Amino acid sequence: MAGRPRQKKPARARESAPPSRPALGNDPFQRGAAARPVAPPPAAEPVTIAPPAPAAPAEPATTAPASPAAAPTGSAEGAPAPGAVPAPAPVERAPAPPSAAVAAPPAPPAHAPARPPGPPRPALQPVAPAAAPSSPAAKAEGPGGFPFGELRRVFAQLLPAFRERLAQARHFLEGGAALDPWGMDPELPERAFALLDFLYAAWWRVDARHVERVPSKGGAVIVANHGGALPWDALVLRLALLRDHPAHRELRPLLDEASFRSVVVGKAAARLGAVPASPENAQRLLADGKLVAAFPEGSAGGAKPWSERYRLQTFGRGGFAKVALRAGAPIVPCAVVGSEESTPPFSRAGWLGDLLGLPLLALAPGLPLGPAALLPLPSRWSIRFGDPIPTAGLGADKASDPATVNALAEEARAAVQRMLDEDVAARRSIFL
C-alpha cells in the first residue's frame, strides 16, 4: 500500500545555538583570543644621573628602504596580504653623546670575595693580685682602697693656710688700737661689723622694743635676765642700743668672773666692751655718763634647769640698786626672750626628763656635750625695755639702807618677770 509521502517537518531553530565564530587566521587578535592581564612594570633600579652637559646637535634620522626579503609571503610586489598587519620598518637613531649617557649602577659580582681578616686581638692579661696588707701600696691606700696617702697630702697643703688664718684671728682679737682700762678695742666693732650684723639681723632676728625709754644722756643701770652658758645676751643688748637707739648709745655690760674665765670667750667679751662686775667699775662708768648692764642672776642663771627657764632667781643683795642710788642713775628693767633657746638644750640639766616626760630624769645632770654650747642656735630674740625707776630723789645715803635697796631690787625684778611672762606667751615660735 502506497503510503502517502512523508512530509519533512521544518527544522526548528535551536535557541541555544552558539554564535558563529569567525574564521581563524594568522593574527591572534583576529582569532578571538582572550586578552591577557598586563603585568606591572618592574621596579626601576636607582640610577646615577650625571650632571647635564651641553648636548651636540642630533643628526636627522634616516629611514632604510624595505628589503624585498622582509615582505610577507603571499603578497605581490611587496604588498601586504589581506588581513595581515604590516610590520613597522626599523628606524635608525643617532647614538647619544657620552656626556648625556645615564650611568647605571654596576651589577654586583656573582660571588663576592671574602672579607680580609682584621688585626689580631690582644690576648687578655691576667689581673694582678691585690697588694698584701704589709706592702707600701696597701698602707698608702688603706682598707677598701681609700687613698689615705692622698688625704695626708691634702692636709699637709692646708695646714699652712690654717695656721695663717689662726694668726689673723689672734691679731683680730688683739687689735692695733689702744685699749681702754677694761680692755675694750674701740675699732673692733667696725672690723667685725659684718659678723655682728649677721648675728643680730639674720641669725637671731632681734626685735628691740621701747628702746627710747633708755635715757639719751647720762648714766643709767639696765637690769636684765640672763640665760645660756655664754653671755650672748650681753652682746645683743650692746648691739641693740648701738643700732636702734635714737642716740646710738654705747653699753658696757657687767659680767662676773666666771664669764671671763674662758680664754677665748672672755677675751672676746672684753674686746667687745664687757667689764668685770664690781662696784668700783660700775661707779666709774656711771660717773663718766655711760650705760651699764647688770645681770643679777649671774652665771647661775645660765646653769638653771631647763624647766625653769625664764624664771628669775633672787637678785642677791641688790648690788645694782646700791650702785644706782650712789650715782643717782635710773634703773631700766629689760626682758630678753630667746637667750635661753640660743644655747643647745643638752647642755642644761633636766632637758631630757622634760622632753620624755619622766620627772626622775630631771634630777640627772646634762649629757657631757658642753662644747656644743659654744655654737648658738638661730632662735628668734625679743628685747623689751620697761619704764625707768628713778633713784635721784632718794639720796645717795639710802644705799646703806637695806629696806630701800631691797625694795628697789624687788621692783626691778617684778617688772622684768612680768615682761618675760607676757613676751613668752605672745611669741608664736622659738626659731621661726
Summary of the structure (lengths in Angstrom):
residues: 432
radius of gyration: 58.4
end to end distance: 151.8
largest distance: 199.8
contacts: 1019
relative contact order: 0.09
helix: 38%
strand: 9%
